[in-house]
Protein backbone atom coordinates (compact mmCIF):
# COMPACT_ATOMS: atom_id res chain seq x y z
CA UNK A 1 0.00 0.00 0.00
CA UNK A 2 1.12 3.55 -0.69
CA UNK A 3 0.63 6.56 1.57
CA UNK A 4 1.30 10.28 1.31
CA UNK A 5 2.09 13.02 3.79
CA UNK A 6 -0.88 15.16 4.78
CA UNK A 7 0.58 18.49 3.65
CA UNK A 8 -2.51 20.34 4.90
CA UNK A 9 -1.76 19.21 8.46
CA UNK A 10 2.01 18.79 8.79
CA UNK A 11 5.42 19.96 7.71
CA UNK A 12 8.19 17.33 7.76
CA UNK A 13 11.94 17.86 7.80
CA UNK A 14 15.15 16.02 8.60
CA UNK A 15 17.14 17.01 11.66
CA UNK A 16 20.37 15.02 11.79
CA UNK A 17 19.53 11.31 11.77
CA UNK A 18 16.05 12.04 13.08
CA UNK A 19 13.09 13.95 11.75
CA UNK A 20 10.69 16.57 12.96
CA UNK A 21 7.00 16.90 12.19
CA UNK A 22 5.34 20.24 12.75
CA UNK A 23 1.60 19.89 13.32
CA UNK A 24 0.08 22.99 11.75
CA UNK A 25 -3.26 22.59 13.52
CA UNK A 26 -1.87 22.06 17.02
CA UNK A 27 1.11 24.37 16.55
CA UNK A 28 3.51 21.79 17.98
CA UNK A 29 6.70 19.99 16.99
CA UNK A 30 7.05 16.23 17.24
CA UNK A 31 10.53 14.73 17.12
CA UNK A 32 10.64 11.38 15.35
CA UNK A 33 13.16 8.75 16.36
CA UNK A 34 15.42 7.35 13.64
CA UNK A 35 13.09 4.49 12.70
CA UNK A 36 9.92 6.59 12.58
CA UNK A 37 11.86 9.15 10.56
CA UNK A 38 12.85 6.52 7.99
CA UNK A 39 9.23 5.36 7.71
CA UNK A 40 7.93 8.92 7.16
CA UNK A 41 10.80 9.64 4.77
CA UNK A 42 9.89 6.54 2.78
CA UNK A 43 6.29 7.72 2.61
CA UNK A 44 7.46 11.16 1.49
CA UNK A 45 9.43 9.44 -1.29
CA UNK A 46 6.25 7.59 -2.39
CA UNK A 47 7.62 4.18 -1.42
CA UNK A 48 5.18 1.36 -0.82
CA UNK A 49 4.94 -0.15 2.64
CA UNK A 50 6.74 -3.33 1.54
CA UNK A 51 9.61 -1.24 0.13
CA UNK A 52 9.97 0.56 3.46
CA UNK A 53 9.95 -2.78 5.29
CA UNK A 54 12.61 -4.22 2.97
CA UNK A 55 14.87 -1.17 3.45
CA UNK A 56 14.55 -1.34 7.23
CA UNK A 57 15.17 -5.11 7.25
CA UNK A 58 18.37 -4.60 5.28
CA UNK A 59 19.58 -1.72 7.42
CA UNK A 60 18.77 -3.15 10.85
CA UNK A 61 19.05 -6.92 10.22
CA UNK A 62 15.55 -7.49 11.58
CA UNK A 63 13.31 -10.30 10.39
CA UNK A 64 10.62 -9.39 7.87
CA UNK A 65 7.65 -10.54 9.98
CA UNK A 66 8.62 -8.42 12.98
CA UNK A 67 9.51 -5.45 10.79
CA UNK A 68 6.21 -5.64 8.87
CA UNK A 69 4.31 -5.68 12.16
CA UNK A 70 6.22 -2.71 13.59
CA UNK A 71 6.00 -0.65 10.40
CA UNK A 72 2.26 -1.40 10.22
CA UNK A 73 1.83 -0.21 13.81
CA UNK A 74 3.79 2.97 13.08
CA UNK A 75 1.71 3.68 9.97
CA UNK A 76 -1.48 3.12 11.97
CA UNK A 77 -0.30 5.74 14.49
CA UNK A 78 0.55 8.20 11.73
CA UNK A 79 -2.88 7.68 10.13
CA UNK A 80 -4.63 8.12 13.49
CA UNK A 81 -2.87 11.46 13.97
CA UNK A 82 -3.77 12.35 10.34
CA UNK A 83 -0.09 12.93 9.50
CA UNK A 84 -0.35 10.58 6.52
CA UNK A 85 -3.16 9.59 4.17
CA UNK A 86 -3.74 6.54 2.00
CA UNK A 87 -2.74 7.42 -1.55
C-alpha positions as CSV (number, residue, x, y, z in Angstrom):
1,X,0.0,0.0,0.0
2,X,1.1,3.6,-0.7
3,X,0.6,6.6,1.6
4,X,1.3,10.3,1.3
5,X,2.1,13.0,3.8
6,X,-0.9,15.2,4.8
7,X,0.6,18.5,3.7
8,X,-2.5,20.3,4.9
9,X,-1.8,19.2,8.5
10,X,2.0,18.8,8.8
11,X,5.4,20.0,7.7
12,X,8.2,17.3,7.8
13,X,11.9,17.9,7.8
14,X,15.1,16.0,8.6
15,X,17.1,17.0,11.7
16,X,20.4,15.0,11.8
17,X,19.5,11.3,11.8
18,X,16.0,12.0,13.1
19,X,13.1,13.9,11.7
20,X,10.7,16.6,13.0
21,X,7.0,16.9,12.2
22,X,5.3,20.2,12.7
23,X,1.6,19.9,13.3
24,X,0.1,23.0,11.7
25,X,-3.3,22.6,13.5
26,X,-1.9,22.1,17.0
27,X,1.1,24.4,16.5
28,X,3.5,21.8,18.0
29,X,6.7,20.0,17.0
30,X,7.1,16.2,17.2
31,X,10.5,14.7,17.1
32,X,10.6,11.4,15.3
33,X,13.2,8.7,16.4
34,X,15.4,7.4,13.6
35,X,13.1,4.5,12.7
36,X,9.9,6.6,12.6
37,X,11.9,9.1,10.6
38,X,12.8,6.5,8.0
39,X,9.2,5.4,7.7
40,X,7.9,8.9,7.2
41,X,10.8,9.6,4.8
42,X,9.9,6.5,2.8
43,X,6.3,7.7,2.6
44,X,7.5,11.2,1.5
45,X,9.4,9.4,-1.3
46,X,6.3,7.6,-2.4
47,X,7.6,4.2,-1.4
48,X,5.2,1.4,-0.8
49,X,4.9,-0.2,2.6
50,X,6.7,-3.3,1.5
51,X,9.6,-1.2,0.1
52,X,10.0,0.6,3.5
53,X,9.9,-2.8,5.3
54,X,12.6,-4.2,3.0
55,X,14.9,-1.2,3.4
56,X,14.5,-1.3,7.2
57,X,15.2,-5.1,7.3
58,X,18.4,-4.6,5.3
59,X,19.6,-1.7,7.4
60,X,18.8,-3.1,10.9
61,X,19.0,-6.9,10.2
62,X,15.5,-7.5,11.6
63,X,13.3,-10.3,10.4
64,X,10.6,-9.4,7.9
65,X,7.7,-10.5,10.0
66,X,8.6,-8.4,13.0
67,X,9.5,-5.5,10.8
68,X,6.2,-5.6,8.9
69,X,4.3,-5.7,12.2
70,X,6.2,-2.7,13.6
71,X,6.0,-0.6,10.4
72,X,2.3,-1.4,10.2
73,X,1.8,-0.2,13.8
74,X,3.8,3.0,13.1
75,X,1.7,3.7,10.0
76,X,-1.5,3.1,12.0
77,X,-0.3,5.7,14.5
78,X,0.5,8.2,11.7
79,X,-2.9,7.7,10.1
80,X,-4.6,8.1,13.5
81,X,-2.9,11.5,14.0
82,X,-3.8,12.3,10.3
83,X,-0.1,12.9,9.5
84,X,-0.3,10.6,6.5
85,X,-3.2,9.6,4.2
86,X,-3.7,6.5,2.0
87,X,-2.7,7.4,-1.6
